[in-house]
Amino acid sequence: MSEKPVTEQKVSEPRDDEHLQGVPDGAGCTEIWEHLSDDRDEENEELEE
C-alpha cells in the first residue's frame, strides 16, 4: 500500500490520523489512550442528548 505523503494529499481527502488531532508531539501511549477515551466520552454524551 503506498500512501501519499501528507503534503501531497488533497485537502478533501480524509487523513488517517485525524483522530489524533490535539495530541501533542511526543505523546506516549498513555496520553494517546486518554485523548481517544475522552473523545469517545464526548461522542457518547452527544448521542445521549
N, C-alpha and C positions, 0 to 999 in steps of 0.2 A: 504494500500500500504506500503510495507516495503522496504525502500531504504537501500542499504549497506552504512555503514559509508565510508567517503572519503578514509580512509586508506585501506579499503578492495576492493575498486573499481579497476578494471583493467585499465591500462593506456590508452588502446584503447577505452574505454567507454567514450562517451561524458558526461561532467558534466553539471548538471542543472544550475550551477552558472557561466559558462564560460563567459557569457555576463557581469559579474561584475568584471572581472579581471581588475585591475588598480584602483578600487575604494578602498580608504583607509579604514582600520578597523575603526569602529565607525562613519562612514559617515552617515549622516541623509538623509531623503527623498529628500531634495533639491539637495544634492551632487550626489546622485544616479541618479536622473532625469537628471541632467546636463550631467553626464557621458553617459547615454543612448542616450540622444539627440545628443551629439557630435558624438557618434558612427554612428548614423543614418545619420547625415550630411555628414560624411566622406564616407559612403557607397553610398549615393546619388551622391556625386561628382565623385566617381569612375565609377558609371554607366553612367554618362553624358559624360565621356571622350571617 
